[in-house]
Amino acid sequence: RELREQAEIRPRKISNLKPSDTHPVGRILLHGMTVLPSTPNHFKESLKDQARREKHVLEKGLVSLEVIAGVAPLFGLLGTALGMISVFQDLSLEGPDRAESLSRGISEALITTVSGLSVGIPALIAYVLYSRKVETLLLRMEEEILFLHDRLTPGQSGNKTTSAKSKQ
């Protein structure tokens, strides 16, 4: 919203933006200003290209979080299964009278499950929260692209809402 106000009230402020120190939406606005004047179609495609680049940057950490959230519990389960195999092998060698050894082995095997879940659960929470934030930001970027396109290429957007408002 603040960037939108700058575009309406203070266009010089947009030209003062630097790609290295702005919000992704600000970088899209800045890019839009650098491709003017151009045809409306070229302008819109240029904004979309910049938005795709910003999307790629925003989503690059999501894959790692998703893999960690999915794989960590599986490693924990694998460790538990291997530990249980070891416990039952020891039980078959030592006999059924070794309940203490059995319970200690099972306890050790479950540690890997707890470890995997301790890593996987926070990673999954972070993934969901960050994904939602990225999704919200991408929607905002799309809105700003449409706004900037409509603002700088009046009557050329094909947007019925904007066209209807301009006719009134």
Secondary structure per residue as TSV (DSSP state, phi and psi in degrees):
chain	resnum	aa	ss	phi	psi
A	1	R	-	360.0	-43.3
A	2	E	H	-63.0	-41.7
A	3	L	H	-65.0	-36.5
A	4	R	H	-63.1	-42.9
A	5	E	H	-63.1	-39.4
A	6	Q	H	-62.4	-38.4
A	7	A	H	-66.0	-34.8
A	8	E	H	-81.4	-43.3
A	9	I	H	-98.0	-39.3
A	10	R	-	-131.4	74.9
A	11	P	H	-61.9	-24.0
A	12	R	H	-66.0	-29.2
A	13	K	H	-63.7	-36.3
A	14	I	H	-63.0	-40.6
A	15	S	H	-68.5	-17.2
A	16	N	T	-84.9	-10.4
A	17	L	-	-66.5	147.0
A	18	K	-	-117.5	137.9
A	19	P	G	-56.7	-29.2
A	20	S	G	-78.0	-19.0
A	21	D	G	-124.9	24.9
A	22	T	S	-119.3	167.1
A	23	H	-	-68.6	153.9
A	24	P	H	-53.0	-38.5
A	25	V	H	-65.3	-38.9
A	26	G	H	-63.0	-38.8
A	27	R	H	-65.4	-35.4
A	28	I	H	-66.9	-44.4
A	29	L	H	-60.3	-44.5
A	30	L	H	-61.2	-44.5
A	31	H	H	-60.9	-41.4
A	32	G	H	-58.6	-38.4
A	33	M	H	-70.6	-28.2
A	34	T	H	-77.3	-21.9
A	35	V	T	-93.9	-1.9
A	36	L	-	-81.3	146.9
A	37	P	S	-80.8	142.4
A	38	S	S	-153.5	174.5
A	39	T	-	-68.5	152.6
A	40	P	H	-56.0	-39.6
A	41	N	H	-67.1	-44.4
A	42	H	H	-63.1	-40.8
A	43	F	H	-60.1	-49.0
A	44	K	H	-64.0	-43.5
A	45	E	H	-64.2	-37.7
A	46	S	H	-64.2	-41.3
A	47	L	H	-63.7	-42.2
A	48	K	H	-63.6	-40.3
A	49	D	H	-60.9	-44.4
A	50	Q	H	-64.3	-38.9
A	51	A	H	-63.2	-39.0
A	52	R	H	-63.6	-39.3
A	53	R	H	-63.9	-43.0
A	54	E	H	-64.1	-40.1
A	55	K	H	-60.5	-43.6
A	56	H	H	-59.7	-43.8
A	57	V	H	-63.3	-43.9
A	58	L	H	-65.8	-35.0
A	59	E	H	-91.4	-3.5
A	60	K	T	-64.7	-29.9
A	61	G	T	-83.6	-13.9
A	62	L	H	-66.2	-38.0
A	63	V	H	-62.2	-43.7
A	64	S	H	-61.8	-45.2
A	65	L	H	-61.5	-41.3
A	66	E	H	-64.4	-42.4
A	67	V	H	-65.5	-45.8
A	68	I	H	-61.0	-45.2
A	69	A	H	-62.3	-33.8
A	70	G	H	-85.2	-36.6
A	71	V	H	-86.6	-35.3
A	72	A	H	-55.9	-48.6
A	73	P	H	-63.8	-31.8
A	74	L	H	-67.2	-39.3
A	75	F	H	-63.5	-39.2
A	76	G	H	-61.4	-44.2
A	77	L	H	-64.6	-40.6
A	78	L	H	-60.8	-44.6
A	79	G	H	-61.8	-39.5
A	80	T	H	-65.0	-45.5
A	81	A	H	-61.6	-44.0
A	82	L	H	-64.5	-39.9
A	83	G	H	-63.8	-40.5
A	84	M	H	-67.1	-38.0
A	85	I	H	-59.3	-45.0
A	86	S	H	-62.4	-42.0
A	87	V	H	-61.5	-45.8
A	88	F	H	-70.3	-31.4
A	89	Q	H	-65.6	-44.2
A	90	D	H	-62.9	-39.6
A	91	L	H	-61.8	-40.7
A	92	S	H	-68.2	-28.7
A	93	L	H	-82.1	-36.4
A	94	E	H	-93.8	-18.5
A	95	G	-	96.8	165.0
A	96	P	T	-72.9	-8.7
A	97	D	T	-81.4	4.8
A	98	R	-	-105.4	54.7
A	99	A	H	-60.9	-36.9
A	100	E	H	-62.9	-44.0
A	101	S	H	-63.6	-39.4
A	102	L	H	-63.8	-48.1
A	103	S	H	-66.3	-36.5
A	104	R	H	-65.8	-42.2
A	105	G	H	-65.0	-41.3
A	106	I	H	-65.1	-41.3
A	107	S	H	-59.6	-44.8
A	108	E	H	-64.8	-38.1
A	109	A	H	-65.4	-36.0
A	110	L	H	-72.5	-18.8
A	111	I	H	-58.6	-38.1
A	112	T	H	-67.3	-34.1
A	113	T	H	-64.9	-47.0
A	114	V	H	-61.4	-41.1
A	115	S	H	-62.9	-45.5
A	116	G	H	-62.2	-43.1
A	117	L	H	-68.3	-34.7
A	118	S	H	-64.1	-29.0
A	119	V	H	-88.0	-43.9
A	120	G	H	-67.1	-41.8
A	121	I	H	-64.6	-51.0
A	122	P	H	-62.4	-35.6
A	123	A	H	-64.8	-39.9
A	124	L	H	-65.7	-42.4
A	125	I	H	-61.5	-46.1
A	126	A	H	-61.8	-41.1
A	127	Y	H	-60.8	-47.5
A	128	V	H	-63.8	-46.0
A	129	L	H	-64.6	-45.4
A	130	Y	H	-67.6	-39.3
A	131	S	H	-59.5	-43.3
A	132	R	H	-64.1	-41.7
A	133	K	H	-64.0	-42.9
A	134	V	H	-63.3	-43.2
A	135	E	H	-59.9	-44.1
A	136	T	H	-63.0	-43.0
A	137	L	H	-65.9	-38.6
A	138	L	H	-64.0	-39.3
A	139	L	H	-63.6	-41.4
A	140	R	H	-64.1	-40.6
A	141	M	H	-60.6	-42.5
A	142	E	H	-62.1	-43.6
A	143	E	H	-60.6	-42.8
A	144	E	H	-68.2	-36.3
A	145	I	H	-62.1	-47.2
A	146	L	H	-62.1	-41.8
A	147	F	H	-62.2	-49.0
A	148	L	H	-63.2	-42.3
A	149	H	H	-61.1	-47.7
A	150	D	H	-63.2	-38.7
A	151	R	H	-68.8	-40.8
A	152	L	H	-95.4	-11.5
A	153	T	S	-131.4	63.8
A	154	P	T	-59.3	138.2
A	155	G	T	77.4	-3.0
A	156	Q	-	-106.4	-8.8
A	157	S	S	-77.3	-29.3
A	158	G	-	79.0	5.0
A	159	N	-	-78.9	114.6
A	160	K	H	-62.9	-36.6
A	161	T	H	-63.7	-46.8
A	162	T	H	-66.7	-42.1
A	163	S	H	-63.6	-41.3
A	164	A	H	-64.7	-41.1
A	165	K	H	-66.6	-38.5
A	166	S	H	-71.5	-24.3
A	167	K	H	-78.1	-22.3
A	168	Q	-	-77.1	360.0
